[in-house]
Amino acid sequence: VESRKGTDLQKLFDKGKNFSENDKQILFHETKQLMQRIIPLYKKLWEEQQIEISTSPFYHPILPLLCDNGISRESSQNLKLPRYHFSHPEDAEEQIIKALTYIEKVFGKKPAGIWPSEGAVSLETLDILARQGIQWTASDEGILANTMKEKFSQSNIYRPYLLDTGRNQIHIFFRDHYLSDAIGFVYNNWPYEQAVTDLMNRLHAIRNLLLEQYGTENLSRWVVPVILDGENCWEYYESDGKPFLKSLYSQLTEDPLLETATFNQSLETREKTSHLTHIFPGSWINSNFNIWIGSEEDNKSWDILSQTRDFLVKQENEGIHPDEVINRAWEK
């Protein structure tokens, strides 16, 4: 709201209807001007360590399924698999490389972390991320619960883990499912003051729980990861979420017992890290891959992808088409 006060954009909001072609051009121009400010602002905030930029693999692939779509059976034993077995970890790695290259081109440096599409992880996927120099990644608390099984308790999610893949190492954070979904799907229906109070109270309750279990001397070991699709929820909040966010950030800044940190900052100040040697394969949706494989239409899509990829490799090996055509086909 503040960014449009006194501008031609505000006049369009005041007009409300019966827009002309000239009005459309004003809207396009103002939108373009706003968009041009985003990347420089994010770059500045990243350099000042106010934020941390992460990325996701190019084209939003579900990396574990690219590496081996048969791994979906490990998290859903009765799942019906496609006719053709798709196993191309080299494709998954290429998507990661493309993402890192793009961020470096735009911001001048590579990110330390990657959010895997849909929080989907597997041991092979995490080994690839680590091999590409990624220091941290993240998923849902359900993945950790299935990894630890009977040893799991809720307090386990409030720490990063160092996963040893057997060849490489990478840190993993596991999001607080309730807090993340409360911001994404619940608080938009509440008065923002009530929502912020509830969130702050829950953070203090977590802190008190950890104090009771582990003592003051271990407080620096703990972190509460809040992870959600940040672009989806704000249109359902009052004034696009600005009152909620301003109030939340203000209270977090002023609270003497809570400290905000990026994932990378959290790792830099950590003295001890818990370790994992395996990971349960799945996503942040029900800790499995059933959204993307198993149904008739999904399996047909995987089979078409397998056949198309095999055909492209054959065409490439035969050397019939120029490199430009082959490269464009890979991109498509």
Number of C-alpha atoms within 10 A of each C-alpha: 8 6 9 14 10 9 10 15 19 15 13 17 10 9 11 9 8 7 10 9 8 9 16 12 11 15 15 12 14 16 12 11 11 11 11 11 10 10 12 13 11 16 18 13 14 14 12 10 14 12 17 19 18 17 19 20 21 16 12 13 18 22 28 28 26 20 21 18 22 19 20 24 18 14 19 16 9 10 16 16 21 22 11 16 13 19 17 16 18 12 14 24 20 14 19 26 15 15 22 25 15 16 16 13 11 12 17 11 14 19 21 17 25 21 17 24 20 20 23 26 29 21 18 18 24 27 19 23 24 22 15 14 16 21 20 26 25 24 26 27 22 22 28 25 19 17 17 16 11 8 9 13 11 11 15 18 23 20 23 27 22 19 23 19 19 10 9 15 22 22 24 22 24 27 27 21 18 12 19 17 16 15 22 20 15 15 22 20 11 13 13 21 13 12 20 23 14 15 16 17 12 13 16 14 12 18 21 14 13 18 14 10 11 12 11 12 8 13 12 13 18 20 24 20 24 16 21 19 11 9 8 10 17 18 11 14 21 15 11 14 16 14 15 24 14 13 16 18 13 11 15 16 13 10 11 8 10 15 10 13 17 14 23 17 13 16 19 9 11 14 9 15 15 12 14 18 13 14 19 20 26 29 25 21 15 13 23 23 27 19 11 16 23 20 15 11 12 16 18 17 15 23 18 14 14 19 13 12 15 12 12 15 12 12 13 16 10 9 10 11 11 9 11 8 12 17 11 9 11 10 8 6
